[in-house]
Amino acid sequence: MRRIMRSEGLVPDLVLVSPARRTMETLSALQPWDKPPVIDEKQELYLATAPGMLQLIRNVSDRVGSVLLIGHNPGLQDLAVLLVGAHTKAGAAKRALSLAKAYPTCSLAEFTLTGPWSEVGEGSGKLTRFVKPRELKAVD
């Protein structure tokens, strides 16, 4: 994931990360960044539900342009489905349907959001990228 994030210019301003060992290992594998983001360990991300993660996102300052959330399933998948609104849109895109079916460990979902962080909610995200680890092996 580090390679694809670098090649696509995906460098967050803020990283919200669960303090669990595996999530911290994921964060470590993504570093170093050319311009280091602010890293905020959030205990409440450990096994958080989608509504809990959504509340953390809503509390992000509007001065922050991009956020990387490193957490746990099933909360991350539930949050991604909620953001894209895949479960409510009849003509959901192939990526959104794939995301709703399975969100493997170490997957990367990128969203473009409309409006301020405080207003992020169901259907407010456009899924711009969904990469599963097994897809990266085909690229190597």
Secondary structure, 3 states (H helix, E strand, C coil): CHHHHHHCCCCCCEEEECCCHHHHHHHHHHCCCCCCCEEEECHHHCCCCHHHHHHHHHCCCCCCCCEEEECCCCHHHHHHHHHHCCCCCCCCCHHHHHHHHCCCCCCEEEEEECCCHHHCCCCCEEEEEEECHHHHHHHC
